[in-house]
Amino acid sequence: MRISIDTGACIGAGQCALTAPEVFTQDDDGFSELMPGREDGAGSPLVREAARACPVSAISVSARET
């Protein structure tokens, strides 16, 4: 899967990091970012739920193109 974060839309609510902490974290300013090496979701079943939990829909998840 491919995960992207719209950093311009992110408000730092932290719902993604709370929902899927093995994939998402927050930077020093509190905004969402992917954990290093977890850019593909690392097989976590919670990635899509984390995207849905974002109050401003800043996270999108799509199938990885081959």
C-alpha positions, -999 to +999 in steps of 0.1 A: +000+000+000+010+036-004+004+061+023+006+099+018+002+127+043-010+161+032+013+181+054-005+213+044-038+199+057-025+182+089-035+200+121-016+177+144-046+161+161-025+129+165-054+104+158-032+086+133-004+081+158-029+069+185-046+045+161-015+030+143+016+039+164+037+014+146+033+034+113+026+070+123+043+094+146+044+131+152+073+155+144+087+180+168+058+204+159+032+178+165+024+171+128+019+136+114+047+117+097+055+081+089+078+061+110+111+054+092+109+022+072+071+021+075+062+040+044+043+010+030+023+005+062+043-024+073+013-047+069-006-030+097-043-035+095-049-002+113-035+021+086-068+026+069-085+031+103-059+057+111-067+075+078-104+075+086-097+088+121-080+119+108-104+148+114-092+167+083-086+138+059-049+145+056-040+109+051-047+089+020-041+052+015-040+035-019-028+003-035+009+003-044+015+004-081+037-023-094 
